[in-house]
């Protein structure tokens, strides 16, 4: 079954997007050739290591608290914080507590 993505003009509630089932908490909400928007629901202690994409990204911490490791420096983020990374930046995301994060990936034109 194909993953469901939001349609143009569709309003999506990020907290319960597409009625996620237990154990499947992160989901791409929008996926087009230009942009991908991913809802990350992270349990406390969860680590996404060595994350890197070609295009620029933003991480928006909506709930909870995370740390983002870039070049051996950790940047704490809490609800309401936004972080921008240029394309090709390698990072690690660690949830300090149960967190909800919106990841936006801007894809480079082919």
N, C-alpha and C positions, 0 to 999 in steps of 0.2 A: 504494500500500500504506500502511495506517495505521501510525503510529508505535506501537511497543510501550511500554506503561507498566506499572509494577508493580501487582499486584493486592493487595487488602487481605490482610495476613497473609503475603505473599511476602517472603522474604529476598533481597536484591539485593546483589551484590558491586559496590561502586562503582568499583573499579579496572577491571573488564572488563564493565561492565553491558551486557547484551544483545548481546554479541559485536560490538562496534563495528568497522566497517571503516575502513581507512586513509582519512584525509581527512574522516571524519565522526566527530569525537571528542567533541562535546558533545551531550548528549541529556537531554530531560525524562524523569526516572525516574518521577515521580508527577505526575499532573495531574487535579485535581478542582475543583469549583466553589470550594472553600475554600483550597486550597494547591497550589503547584507546586514540585517539587524538581527542580533541574537540575544535572547533572554537567557541569562545564566542564573540558575538557582543553585547556590553553593552551600553545602553543609559546612558547619564549623570544622576547620582543619583541612578542607579540600584544597588541593594544589593543582593548578594547571601549569605545568612546567614547560619552559622553552617555547612559548607561543610566539609565532612570527608569521606575518603575512606581507605580501608585496606592497600593498597600498596603505595609506594612512588609516588609523583607527582612533576611535574614542571609547573610553570606558566610563560609564556613568553609574556610580554606586547609588542605587535607589533605596535600598534598605540594608541594615547591618553594617559591617566593617570588613574591609579587605586590605591587603598590602600588595603592592605591585613592585616587583624587583626588576630593576633596569641597571645594567652595568654595575652589579654588586652593590647597588644602593636600593634600599627599600623605601617606598613612598606610601605612607598610610593614607587610606581613604575611608570616609564614612558617608552615611546617607547625605545626598545632595552634592557630593564632590564629583568633578569631571576631570578626566585626564586625556590629553591628546598625545598620540605617538606618531612620528613620521613613518612612512613606509619602510619596511625592512627592519624595524626595531624589534629585537628579541626581548621578551619579558616573561616573568613568572607571576602568576596571580595566586595569592593565598588568602583563603577566607579566615579571618580572625574570629568571626561568629557567623551564624546563619545569615546569608546575604543574598540580595537580589541585585543583579548587575545587568545593565544594558550595554552590549558591545555593538558598535557600528563599524563596519569595514567598508572603506571606499575602494572599489576595485579600479585598477588601472585599465585604461582602454587597451584593447587587443590590437 
